[in-house]
Amino acid sequence: MPTLKLTHHAVENAAPPEKGRLEYWDNLVPGLALRVTDKRAKSWILMYRLHGKQGRLTIGSYPAYSLADARDEAREALVKAHYLLHQ
């Protein structure tokens, strides 16, 4: 699972795997990844942990959600998960 500082250029040029899917993990927002499929579809996901259980949130597809949009959505979701964790 590659981790890198995602940029517009990196997202545009993210190479698809030969088969299946591959996640490119952002090093700025914990748990945020660009998922790329062998059919070249790109989407944003967020992995998080709440009450000891791992969860996954699909934020949306690229380019409908830009990198900035995905980071904003991911940060907002992480704040909500943190709030729920401490209730």
N, C-alpha and C positions, 0 to 999 in steps of 0.2 A: 504494500500500500504506500505509494509515493506521497510524501508530505512536502509541500512547497508553498512559497508565497504566490498565491494565485493573483494574476494580473489579467487584464482584458486580453492581452496577447496570448498568455498561457492558456486561458479558457478557450479562445478561438482555435488554437492549434493543438489542443489536447488530443493525443493519439488514441484511437479506439483499440481495444484488444482484438486479437484474431478471433476469439470466441468468448461469449459471455459478456461480462461487464467489469469495469475497473473504476476504482474511486481514486480521485486526486484530492488529498486532504489539505485544507487550508491551514497555514501555520499562524494566522492571525486570529481566527475565531475557532475555539476548540469545538470539535465535533462536526464542523461544516465540511462537506465534500462535494465535489463535482463528480457525478456518476456518468460514465461514458459507456455506451453499449457497442457491441460489434456492428450494429446497424447505424452507428454514428449518432444516436440520440443522446442528448445531454440533459441532465436534470440535477437539481440541487437537493441534497439530503442533509439532515442534521441527526447525529447520533447523540443520545443523552442518557443519563442514568437518574432514575427517580425512585426513591424508596427501595434501593438495591436492585432494581430491575432496569435492564437496558431497553431503551425505546428508540424508534426511528421516526422522524418526521420528514415527509416529502414536502419540500418548500415549493417547488414548481420546476418547469422546464426552462432550459436556456434556448433561445435568447429572450423569451417572454419575461424572465427574471434575470436582470443583469447581475453581475458580481456584487455591485453595491447593494442592490435590492436583496439579494440572498444573504449577505452579511447582516443587513438591518433586520431581516426576518429571523435569522438565526439568533442574533443577540436578544431580540425581544422574546423569543421562545425560551432561551436559557434563563432570562430574568423571571419569566413565569414559572419555569420548573424550579428555580431556586426558591421562589416565594412558596410554592406548594410544598416543597421539601421542609420548610421551616414553619409550617402551620401546626 
